[in-house]
Amino acid sequence: MTGSNTPRAARPRALPKLGYLDILKPMSKILVSMDEKLLARVDRAARRLGLSRSAYLARLAARDTGAEHGPGRDPKVREALAALDRLFAENPTPGDVTAIIREMRDSR
């Protein structure tokens, strides 16, 4: 049936505009099992980086298997980034870093 005689339920609907179009790309889909507490930590880490859970797990897998792209692929760069991470961990900034930087900028 076509045209106005087509029942509403049978008519094809336009797909809504979604922010998750990466799920439509041709790639393997997998099912992963993990402890709920670990999953919560994964979700928090992904949100902190502004990534989806899938993108975050893909990033971890790429890093762990040596399939990184860009400057982080170089072991010397990864070593330098790890040193920066240690430096920041050993010398935490009290308060909101963004607010501190804005205050320093505005005081000039």
Residue pairs with C-beta under 8 A, 6 or more apart in sequence:
1 7
1 10
20 52
22 52
22 54
22 55
23 54
32 57
34 42
42 53
42 56
42 57
43 53
45 56
46 52
46 53
46 55
46 56
49 56
51 59
61 67
62 68
62 69
63 72
71 77
72 78
72 81
93 100
